[in-house]
Amino acid sequence: MEKKDLDIETIKRYWVAEAEEGLNVAGHLFEKGDYSYALFFGHLAIEKLLKGLYVERKHKHAPRIHNLLRFARLAGIELDEAQEDGLVVISSFNIEARYPDLKRSFRERCNEEFAREQMKNVKEMFEWLRRMIR
């Protein structure tokens, strides 16, 4: 599909809806005590919002990458150091939840207190990014 044939608005709305659903699923998982997967879905929600922003700003399909900091930079989002650090931490949930080490150290670390703090960060990042989308 050529650039001029893309329905940017429809694709952007798709990614935003997917992101909102991902955040909702993260909340359900957190409520059930499945903390590592709640954080994984938090990562997915942020990634999908970034895809929506990328499509809106670049007028082309989003690349298939999962590194949130790299994605934000590709989308031309200005970040302060705290936001960069936050995206790096949230990106780690993708790999650590999907591919745990033999000791399952990430899952061990994902107690309610840790997950609550990280979900707060995910939600704050989500709201900040969501406000950028027109």
DSSP file (Angstrom, degrees, kcal/mol; ACC not computed):
  #  RESIDUE AA STRUCTURE BP1 BP2  ACC     N-H-->O    O-->H-N    N-H-->O    O-->H-N    TCO  KAPPA ALPHA  PHI   PSI    X-CA   Y-CA   Z-CA
    1    1 A M              0   0    0      0, 0.0     5,-0.1     0, 0.0     2,-0.1   0.000 360.0 360.0 360.0 127.9    0.0    0.0    0.0
    2    2 A E    >>  -     0   0    0      1,-0.1     3,-1.4    58,-0.0     4,-0.6  -0.347 360.0-108.4 -75.0 158.3    1.4    3.3   -1.0
    3    3 A K  G >4 S+     0   0    0      1,-0.3     3,-1.2     2,-0.2    -1,-0.1   0.877 119.4  53.7 -52.7 -43.5    1.7    6.2    1.5
    4    4 A K  G 34 S+     0   0    0      1,-0.3    -1,-0.3     3,-0.1    55,-0.0   0.704 103.9  57.7 -69.3 -18.2   -1.1    8.1   -0.2
    5    5 A D  G <4 S+     0   0    0     -3,-1.4    -1,-0.3     2,-0.1     2,-0.2   0.536  81.2 109.2 -88.5  -7.3   -3.4    5.1    0.1
    6    6 A L    <<  -     0   0    0     -3,-1.2     2,-1.3    -4,-0.6     3,-0.2  -0.492  65.2-142.2 -73.0 134.9   -3.1    4.8    3.9
    7    7 A D     >  -     0   0    0     -2,-0.2     4,-2.4     1,-0.2     5,-0.2  -0.741  24.4-177.6 -92.9  85.1   -6.2    5.8    5.9
    8    8 A I  H  > S+     0   0    0     -2,-1.3     4,-2.8     1,-0.2     5,-0.2   0.872  75.7  52.4 -55.8 -44.7   -4.2    7.4    8.6
    9    9 A E  H  > S+     0   0    0      1,-0.2     4,-2.5     2,-0.2    -1,-0.2   0.914 111.2  46.2 -62.0 -44.1   -7.1    8.3   10.8
   10   10 A T  H  > S+     0   0    0     -3,-0.2     4,-2.2     2,-0.2    -1,-0.2   0.916 114.6  47.2 -65.6 -43.5   -8.5    4.7   10.8
   11   11 A I  H  X S+     0   0    0     -4,-2.4     4,-2.2     2,-0.2    -2,-0.2   0.918 112.9  49.2 -65.3 -43.0   -5.1    3.2   11.5
   12   12 A K  H  X S+     0   0    0     -4,-2.8     4,-2.3    -5,-0.2    -2,-0.2   0.934 111.0  49.4 -61.5 -46.6   -4.5    5.6   14.3
   13   13 A R  H  X S+     0   0    0     -4,-2.5     4,-2.6    -5,-0.2     5,-0.2   0.881 108.2  55.5 -60.7 -38.1   -7.9    5.0   15.9
   14   14 A Y  H  X S+     0   0    0     -4,-2.2     4,-2.4     1,-0.2    -1,-0.2   0.946 109.6  45.2 -58.0 -49.9   -7.2    1.2   15.6
   15   15 A W  H  X S+     0   0    0     -4,-2.2     4,-2.3     1,-0.2    -2,-0.2   0.877 112.6  50.7 -65.7 -37.3   -4.0    1.6   17.6
   16   16 A V  H  X S+     0   0    0     -4,-2.3     4,-2.6     2,-0.2    -1,-0.2   0.930 111.3  48.0 -65.7 -44.1   -5.6    3.8   20.2
   17   17 A A  H  X S+     0   0    0     -4,-2.6     4,-2.2     1,-0.2    -2,-0.2   0.910 112.7  49.3 -62.3 -41.8   -8.4    1.4   20.7
   18   18 A E  H  X S+     0   0    0     -4,-2.4     4,-2.4    -5,-0.2    -1,-0.2   0.895 110.8  50.5 -62.8 -40.4   -6.0   -1.5   21.0
   19   19 A A  H  X S+     0   0    0     -4,-2.3     4,-2.3     2,-0.2    -2,-0.2   0.924 110.1  48.9 -64.1 -45.2   -3.9    0.5   23.6
   20   20 A E  H  X S+     0   0    0     -4,-2.6     4,-2.0     1,-0.2    -1,-0.2   0.896 112.0  49.2 -63.4 -39.9   -6.9    1.3   25.7
   21   21 A E  H  X S+     0   0    0     -4,-2.2     4,-2.6     2,-0.2    -1,-0.2   0.909 109.2  52.9 -65.0 -41.2   -8.0   -2.4   25.6
   22   22 A G  H  X S+     0   0    0     -4,-2.4     4,-2.2     1,-0.2    -2,-0.2   0.899 109.1  48.5 -60.7 -41.4   -4.4   -3.4   26.6
   23   23 A L  H  X S+     0   0    0     -4,-2.3     4,-1.9     2,-0.2    -1,-0.2   0.884 110.4  52.1 -66.4 -37.6   -4.5   -1.1   29.6
   24   24 A N  H  X S+     0   0    0     -4,-2.0     4,-2.0     2,-0.2    -2,-0.2   0.922 109.8  48.4 -62.4 -45.2   -7.9   -2.4   30.6
   25   25 A V  H  X S+     0   0    0     -4,-2.6     4,-2.7     1,-0.2     5,-0.2   0.898 107.6  56.1 -62.9 -40.4   -6.6   -6.0   30.5
   26   26 A A  H  X S+     0   0    0     -4,-2.2     4,-2.4     1,-0.2    -1,-0.2   0.908 106.6  50.8 -57.3 -42.1   -3.5   -5.0   32.5
   27   27 A G  H  X S+     0   0    0     -4,-1.9     4,-2.4     2,-0.2    -1,-0.2   0.904 109.8  49.1 -62.9 -42.2   -5.9   -3.7   35.2
   28   28 A H  H  X S+     0   0    0     -4,-2.0     4,-1.5     2,-0.2    -2,-0.2   0.919 111.7  49.0 -63.1 -43.6   -7.8   -7.0   35.2
   29   29 A L  H  <>S+     0   0    0     -4,-2.7     5,-2.6     1,-0.2     4,-0.3   0.904 110.4  51.0 -63.4 -41.0   -4.6   -9.0   35.5
   30   30 A F  H ><5S+     0   0    0     -4,-2.4     3,-1.8     1,-0.2    -2,-0.2   0.937 107.3  53.5 -60.8 -46.1   -3.5   -6.8   38.4
   31   31 A E  H 3<5S+     0   0    0     -4,-2.4    -1,-0.2     1,-0.3    -2,-0.2   0.830 108.8  49.9 -57.9 -32.9   -6.8   -7.3   40.2
   32   32 A K  T 3<5S-     0   0    0     -4,-1.5    -1,-0.3    -5,-0.1    -2,-0.2   0.441 119.5-110.4 -86.6  -0.6   -6.3  -11.0   40.0
   33   33 A G  T < 5S+     0   0    0     -3,-1.8     2,-1.4    -4,-0.3     3,-0.2   0.628  77.2 133.4  82.8  13.1   -2.8  -10.8   41.3
   34   34 A D     >< +     0   0    0     -5,-2.6     4,-1.7     1,-0.2    -1,-0.2  -0.590  26.3 164.2 -94.0  72.7   -1.1  -11.8   38.0
   35   35 A Y  H  >  +     0   0    0     -2,-1.4     4,-2.2    75,-0.3    -1,-0.2   0.849  62.2  52.7 -68.4 -41.8    1.4   -8.9   38.4
   36   36 A S  H  > S+     0   0    0      1,-0.2     4,-1.8    74,-0.2    -1,-0.2   0.911 114.6  43.5 -64.7 -39.2    4.1   -9.8   35.8
   37   37 A Y  H  > S+     0   0    0      2,-0.2     4,-2.5     1,-0.2    -1,-0.2   0.796 108.2  59.0 -76.5 -26.7    1.5  -10.2   33.1
   38   38 A A  H  X S+     0   0    0     -4,-1.7     4,-1.7     2,-0.2    -2,-0.2   0.928 109.0  45.2 -61.4 -43.6   -0.2   -7.0   34.2
   39   39 A L  H  X S+     0   0    0     -4,-2.2     4,-2.2     2,-0.2    -2,-0.2   0.869 109.7  55.3 -68.5 -36.1    3.0   -5.2   33.6
   40   40 A F  H  X S+     0   0    0     -4,-1.8     4,-2.1     1,-0.2    -2,-0.2   0.933 109.8  45.7 -60.1 -45.9    3.5   -7.0   30.3
   41   41 A F  H  X S+     0   0    0     -4,-2.5     4,-2.3     2,-0.2    -1,-0.2   0.809 107.6  58.4 -69.8 -27.7    0.1   -5.7   29.1
   42   42 A G  H  X S+     0   0    0     -4,-1.7     4,-2.0     2,-0.2    -1,-0.2   0.916 106.1  49.4 -61.8 -42.8    1.0   -2.3   30.4
   43   43 A H  H  X S+     0   0    0     -4,-2.2     4,-2.8     1,-0.2    -2,-0.2   0.931 109.4  51.6 -59.3 -46.4    4.0   -2.4   28.1
   44   44 A L  H  X S+     0   0    0     -4,-2.1     4,-2.5     1,-0.2    -2,-0.2   0.896 107.4  53.1 -59.1 -41.0    1.7   -3.4   25.2
   45   45 A A  H  X S+     0   0    0     -4,-2.3     4,-1.9     2,-0.2    -1,-0.2   0.927 111.9  44.2 -61.5 -45.3   -0.6   -0.5   25.9
   46   46 A I  H  X S+     0   0    0     -4,-2.0     4,-2.4     1,-0.2    -2,-0.2   0.925 112.4  52.7 -65.3 -44.0    2.2    2.0   25.8
   47   47 A E  H  X S+     0   0    0     -4,-2.8     4,-1.9     1,-0.2    -2,-0.2   0.907 109.6  48.9 -58.2 -42.7    3.6    0.4   22.6
   48   48 A K  H  X S+     0   0    0     -4,-2.5     4,-2.0     2,-0.2    -1,-0.2   0.862 109.4  51.5 -70.4 -35.2    0.3    0.6   20.9
   49   49 A L  H  X S+     0   0    0     -4,-1.9     4,-2.5     2,-0.2    -1,-0.2   0.921 108.9  51.7 -63.9 -41.9   -0.2    4.2   21.8
   50   50 A L  H  X S+     0   0    0     -4,-2.4     4,-2.7     1,-0.2    -2,-0.2   0.872 107.1  53.4 -62.1 -35.8    3.3    4.9   20.4
   51   51 A K  H  X S+     0   0    0     -4,-1.9     4,-2.6     2,-0.2    -1,-0.2   0.915 108.4  50.1 -64.0 -41.9    2.3    3.2   17.2
   52   52 A G  H  X S+     0   0    0     -4,-2.0     4,-2.2     2,-0.2    -2,-0.2   0.918 112.4  46.5 -61.5 -43.2   -0.8    5.4   17.0
   53   53 A L  H  X S+     0   0    0     -4,-2.5     4,-2.7     2,-0.2     5,-0.3   0.905 111.0  52.5 -64.4 -41.9    1.4    8.5   17.5
   54   54 A Y  H  X S+     0   0    0     -4,-2.7     4,-3.2     2,-0.2     5,-0.4   0.943 110.6  46.9 -59.4 -48.5    3.9    7.2   14.9
   55   55 A V  H  X S+     0   0    0     -4,-2.6     4,-1.8     1,-0.2    -1,-0.2   0.915 113.7  49.0 -60.2 -44.1    1.2    6.7   12.3
   56   56 A E  H  < S+     0   0    0     -4,-2.2    -1,-0.2    -5,-0.2    -2,-0.2   0.907 120.4  35.3 -62.2 -42.7   -0.3   10.2   13.0
   57   57 A R  H  < S+     0   0    0     -4,-2.7    -2,-0.2    -5,-0.2    -1,-0.2   0.845 127.6  32.8 -83.8 -34.9    3.1   11.9   12.8
   58   58 A K  H  < S-     0   0    0     -4,-3.2    -3,-0.2    -5,-0.3    -2,-0.2   0.597  91.0-135.9-101.8 -12.8    4.8   10.0   10.1
   59   59 A H  S  < S+     0   0    0     -4,-1.8     2,-0.3    -5,-0.4   -53,-0.2   0.869  72.4  90.0  57.2  39.9    1.9    9.1    7.9
   60   60 A K  S    S-     0   0    0     -6,-0.3    -1,-0.2    -5,-0.2    -2,-0.2  -0.971  88.4 -72.1-153.4 165.4    3.1    5.5    7.4
   61   61 A H        -     0   0    0     -2,-0.3   -53,-0.0     1,-0.1   -58,-0.0  -0.255  55.1-106.7 -60.7 146.5    2.7    2.2    9.1
   62   62 A A        -     0   0    0      1,-0.1    -1,-0.1   -11,-0.0   -11,-0.1  -0.467  36.3-109.4 -72.5 143.0    4.5    1.8   12.5
   63   63 A P        -     0   0    0      0, 0.0     2,-1.6     0, 0.0    -1,-0.1  -0.325  29.0-109.6 -69.3 158.2    7.6   -0.4   12.5
   64   64 A R  S    S+     0   0    0      2,-0.0     2,-0.3    -2,-0.0    -2,-0.0  -0.591  71.9 125.5 -91.3  75.1    7.5   -3.7   14.2
   65   65 A I        -     0   0    0     -2,-1.6    -3,-0.0   -18,-0.1     0, 0.0  -0.892  46.3-160.6-128.6 161.0    9.7   -2.9   17.2
   66   66 A H        +     0   0    0     -2,-0.3     2,-0.8     5,-0.0    28,-0.1   0.471  57.6 109.0-120.9  -7.0    9.1   -3.2   20.9
   67   67 A N     >  -     0   0    0      1,-0.2     4,-2.4     2,-0.1     5,-0.2  -0.643  53.4-161.0 -76.3 110.1   11.7   -0.9   22.4
   68   68 A L  H  > S+     0   0    0     -2,-0.8     4,-2.7    19,-0.4     5,-0.2   0.855  85.5  51.4 -67.0 -37.7    9.6    1.9   23.7
   69   69 A L  H  > S+     0   0    0     18,-0.2     4,-2.2     2,-0.2    -1,-0.2   0.940 112.5  46.5 -64.8 -46.0   12.4    4.5   23.9
   70   70 A R  H  > S+     0   0    0      1,-0.2     4,-2.5     2,-0.2    -2,-0.2   0.913 112.6  51.3 -60.4 -42.4   13.4    3.8   20.4
   71   71 A F  H  X S+     0   0    0     -4,-2.4     4,-2.0     1,-0.2    -2,-0.2   0.927 108.6  50.1 -61.6 -46.3    9.8    4.0   19.2
   72   72 A A  H  <>S+     0   0    0     -4,-2.7     5,-2.5     1,-0.2     4,-0.4   0.902 111.5  49.0 -60.6 -41.2    9.3    7.3   20.9
   73   73 A R  H ><5S+     0   0    0     -4,-2.2     3,-1.2     1,-0.2    -1,-0.2   0.915 109.6  51.3 -65.6 -42.6   12.4    8.7   19.3
   74   74 A L  H 3<5S+     0   0    0     -4,-2.5    -1,-0.2     1,-0.3    -2,-0.2   0.844 108.6  52.7 -61.8 -33.1   11.3    7.5   15.9
   75   75 A A  T 3<5S-     0   0    0     -4,-2.0    -1,-0.3    -5,-0.2    -2,-0.2   0.539 117.0-116.4 -80.0  -6.6    7.9    9.1   16.4
   76   76 A G  T < 5 +     0   0    0     -3,-1.2     2,-0.5    -4,-0.4    -3,-0.2   0.792  56.8 160.0  77.9  28.5    9.7   12.4   17.2
   77   77 A I      < -     0   0    0     -5,-2.5     2,-0.4    -6,-0.1    -1,-0.2  -0.728  38.1-132.2 -87.1 127.1    8.4   12.7   20.8
   78   78 A E        -     0   0    0     -2,-0.5     2,-0.4    -5,-0.0    -5,-0.0  -0.669  30.7-173.5 -79.9 128.7   10.5   15.0   23.0
   79   79 A L        -     0   0    0     -2,-0.4     2,-0.2     4,-0.0    -2,-0.0  -0.935  19.1-141.0-125.2 143.5   11.3   13.3   26.2
   80   80 A D     >  -     0   0    0     -2,-0.4     4,-2.4     1,-0.1     5,-0.2  -0.461  42.7 -94.6 -89.3 176.1   13.0   14.4   29.4
   81   81 A E  H  > S+     0   0    0      1,-0.2     4,-2.6     2,-0.2     5,-0.2   0.875 124.8  52.1 -61.5 -39.8   15.3   12.1   31.3
   82   82 A A  H  > S+     0   0    0      2,-0.2     4,-2.4     1,-0.2    -1,-0.2   0.892 110.3  48.6 -64.9 -39.6   12.6   10.8   33.6
   83   83 A Q  H  > S+     0   0    0      2,-0.2     4,-2.3     1,-0.2    -2,-0.2   0.901 110.9  50.5 -67.2 -40.4   10.4    9.9   30.7
   84   84 A E  H  X S+     0   0    0     -4,-2.4     4,-2.1     2,-0.2    -2,-0.2   0.946 112.0  47.4 -59.7 -48.1   13.3    8.2   28.9
   85   85 A D  H  X S+     0   0    0     -4,-2.6     4,-2.4     1,-0.2    -2,-0.2   0.903 110.4  53.1 -60.5 -41.6   14.0    6.2   32.1
   86   86 A G  H  X S+     0   0    0     -4,-2.4     4,-2.6     1,-0.2    -1,-0.2   0.901 108.5  48.9 -61.7 -42.0   10.4    5.3   32.4
   87   87 A L  H  X S+     0   0    0     -4,-2.3     4,-2.4     2,-0.2   -19,-0.4   0.871 109.6  52.6 -66.7 -36.1   10.2    4.0   28.9
   88   88 A V  H  X S+     0   0    0     -4,-2.1     4,-1.4     2,-0.2    -2,-0.2   0.933 111.8  45.7 -63.6 -45.2   13.3    1.9   29.4
   89   89 A V  H  X S+     0   0    0     -4,-2.4     4,-0.7     1,-0.2     3,-0.4   0.943 113.9  47.8 -63.4 -47.8   11.8    0.3   32.6
   90   90 A I  H >X S+     0   0    0     -4,-2.6     3,-1.0     1,-0.2     4,-0.6   0.880 107.7  57.0 -63.4 -36.9    8.4   -0.3   30.9
   91   91 A S  H >X S+     0   0    0     -4,-2.4     3,-1.2     1,-0.2     4,-0.9   0.857  97.5  63.1 -59.6 -34.8   10.2   -1.9   27.9
   92   92 A S  H 3X S+     0   0    0     -4,-1.4     4,-2.6    -3,-0.4     5,-0.3   0.793  90.4  66.6 -63.4 -26.4   11.9   -4.4   30.2
   93   93 A F  H <X S+     0   0    0     -3,-1.0     4,-1.8    -4,-0.7     5,-0.4   0.818  93.5  61.1 -65.1 -28.8    8.5   -5.8   31.2
   94   94 A N  H <X S+     0   0    0     -3,-1.2     4,-1.4    -4,-0.6    -1,-0.2   0.958 114.6  30.5 -61.1 -52.5    8.1   -7.1   27.6
   95   95 A I  H  X S+     0   0    0     -4,-0.9     4,-2.9     2,-0.2    -2,-0.2   0.920 119.3  52.3 -75.7 -44.9   11.1   -9.3   27.7
   96   96 A E  H  < S+     0   0    0     -4,-2.6    11,-0.2     1,-0.2    -3,-0.2   0.846 114.3  42.1 -66.3 -33.6   11.1  -10.2   31.4
   97   97 A A  H  < S+     0   0    0     -4,-1.8    -1,-0.2    -5,-0.3    -2,-0.2   0.881 120.5  41.7 -78.4 -38.0    7.5  -11.4   31.4
   98   98 A R  H  < S+     0   0    0     -4,-1.4    -2,-0.2    -5,-0.4    -3,-0.2   0.851 127.8  27.6 -77.7 -34.5    7.6  -13.3   28.1
   99   99 A Y  S  < S-     0   0    0     -4,-2.9    -1,-0.2    -5,-0.2    -2,-0.1  -0.595  79.9-172.7-130.0  70.0   11.0  -14.9   28.6
  100  100 A P        -     0   0    0      0, 0.0    -3,-0.1     0, 0.0    -4,-0.1  -0.267  26.1-113.4 -65.4 150.1   11.7  -15.4   32.3
  101  101 A D    >   -     0   0    0     -5,-0.1     3,-1.9     1,-0.1     5,-0.1  -0.259  37.8 -94.4 -73.6 171.0   15.1  -16.5   33.4
  102  102 A L  T 3  S+     0   0    0      1,-0.3    -1,-0.1     2,-0.1     0, 0.0   0.804 128.4  50.4 -59.5 -29.8   15.4  -19.9   35.0
  103  103 A K  T 3  S-     0   0    0      1,-0.0    -1,-0.3     4,-0.0     5,-0.1   0.536 102.3-134.4 -85.1  -5.9   15.1  -18.4   38.5
  104  104 A R    <>  +     0   0    0     -3,-1.9     4,-2.1     1,-0.1     5,-0.2   0.875  44.1 163.8  55.5  39.7   12.0  -16.5   37.4
  105  105 A S  H  >  +     0   0    0      1,-0.2     4,-2.1     2,-0.2     5,-0.1   0.837  66.3  53.7 -62.3 -36.2   13.5  -13.5   39.1
  106  106 A F  H  > S+     0   0    0      1,-0.2     4,-1.5     2,-0.2    -1,-0.2   0.940 109.9  47.3 -64.3 -44.9   11.2  -11.0   37.5
  107  107 A R  H  4 S+     0   0    0      1,-0.2    -2,-0.2     2,-0.2    -1,-0.2   0.863 111.1  52.3 -64.5 -34.5    8.1  -12.9   38.6
  108  108 A E  H  < S+     0   0    0     -4,-2.1    -1,-0.2     1,-0.2    -2,-0.2   0.884 110.3  48.2 -65.9 -38.2    9.6  -13.1   42.1
  109  109 A R  H  < S+     0   0    0     -4,-2.1     2,-2.3     1,-0.2     5,-0.2   0.745  91.3  87.4 -72.8 -23.8   10.1   -9.3   42.1
  110  110 A C     <  +     0   0    0     -4,-1.5   -75,-0.3    -5,-0.1   -74,-0.2  -0.362  56.3 148.1 -81.0  62.3    6.6   -8.7   40.9
  111  111 A N     >  -     0   0    0     -2,-2.3     4,-2.6   -76,-0.1     5,-0.3  -0.331  66.0 -91.7 -82.6 178.1    4.8   -8.5   44.2
  112  112 A E  H  > S+     0   0    0      1,-0.2     4,-2.6     2,-0.2     5,-0.2   0.895 124.6  50.7 -61.0 -42.3    1.8   -6.3   44.7
  113  113 A E  H  > S+     0   0    0      2,-0.2     4,-2.1     1,-0.2    -1,-0.2   0.942 113.6  44.0 -62.9 -48.5    3.8   -3.3   45.9
  114  114 A F  H  > S+     0   0    0     -5,-0.2     4,-2.5     1,-0.2     5,-0.2   0.937 116.2  47.2 -61.0 -47.7    6.2   -3.4   43.0
  115  115 A A  H  X S+     0   0    0     -4,-2.6     4,-2.9     1,-0.2     5,-0.2   0.879 109.8  53.1 -65.2 -38.3    3.5   -3.9   40.5
  116  116 A R  H  X S+     0   0    0     -4,-2.6     4,-1.8    -5,-0.3    -1,-0.2   0.931 111.2  46.5 -62.2 -45.0    1.3   -1.2   41.9
  117  117 A E  H  X S+     0   0    0     -4,-2.1     4,-1.7    -5,-0.2    -2,-0.2   0.919 115.7  45.6 -63.1 -43.9    4.1    1.3   41.7
  118  118 A Q  H  X S+     0   0    0     -4,-2.5     4,-2.5     1,-0.2    -2,-0.2   0.870 109.9  53.2 -70.5 -36.3    5.0    0.2   38.1
  119  119 A M  H  X S+     0   0    0     -4,-2.9     4,-2.7     2,-0.2    -1,-0.2   0.857 106.0  55.1 -66.0 -33.3    1.3    0.3   37.0
  120  120 A K  H  X S+     0   0    0     -4,-1.8     4,-2.3    -5,-0.2    -1,-0.2   0.925 109.6  46.7 -61.9 -43.7    1.1    3.8   38.3
  121  121 A N  H  X S+     0   0    0     -4,-1.7     4,-2.5     2,-0.2    -2,-0.2   0.909 111.6  51.0 -64.1 -42.6    4.0    4.7   36.1
  122  122 A V  H  X S+     0   0    0     -4,-2.5     4,-2.8     1,-0.2    -2,-0.2   0.937 111.4  47.8 -59.5 -47.5    2.5    2.9   33.1
  123  123 A K  H  X S+     0   0    0     -4,-2.7     4,-2.6     2,-0.2    -2,-0.2   0.891 111.5  49.9 -64.6 -39.9   -0.8    4.8   33.6
  124  124 A E  H  X S+     0   0    0     -4,-2.3     4,-2.1     2,-0.2    -1,-0.2   0.923 113.7  45.5 -63.6 -43.5    0.9    8.2   33.9
  125  125 A M  H  X S+     0   0    0     -4,-2.5     4,-2.6     2,-0.2     5,-0.2   0.901 112.2  53.0 -64.6 -41.1    2.9    7.5   30.7
  126  126 A F  H  X S+     0   0    0     -4,-2.8     4,-2.9    -5,-0.2    -2,-0.2   0.938 110.4  46.1 -59.6 -49.2   -0.2    6.3   29.0
  127  127 A E  H  X S+     0   0    0     -4,-2.6     4,-1.8     2,-0.2    -1,-0.2   0.892 112.2  51.3 -64.0 -39.8   -2.2    9.4   29.9
  128  128 A W  H  X S+     0   0    0     -4,-2.1     4,-0.6     1,-0.2    -1,-0.2   0.937 115.2  41.6 -62.9 -47.0    0.7   11.7   28.8
  129  129 A L  H >X S+     0   0    0     -4,-2.6     3,-1.1     1,-0.2     4,-0.8   0.883 110.5  57.4 -68.1 -38.1    1.0    9.9   25.4
  130  130 A R  H >< S+     0   0    0     -4,-2.9     3,-0.9     1,-0.3    -1,-0.2   0.870 100.4  57.9 -62.0 -36.5   -2.8    9.8   25.0
  131  131 A R  H 3< S+     0   0    0     -4,-1.8    -1,-0.3     1,-0.2    -2,-0.2   0.735  99.7  60.3 -66.3 -21.0   -3.0   13.5   25.3
  132  132 A M  H << S+     0   0    0     -3,-1.1     2,-0.4    -4,-0.6    -1,-0.2   0.762  84.7  90.9 -77.0 -24.7   -0.6   13.9   22.4
  133  133 A I    <<        0   0    0     -3,-0.9   -80,-0.1    -4,-0.8   -81,-0.0  -0.578 360.0 360.0 -80.1 128.9   -2.9   12.1   19.9
  134  134 A R              0   0    0     -2,-0.4    -1,-0.1   -81,-0.1    -3,-0.1   0.453 360.0 360.0 -81.2 360.0   -5.3   14.3   18.0
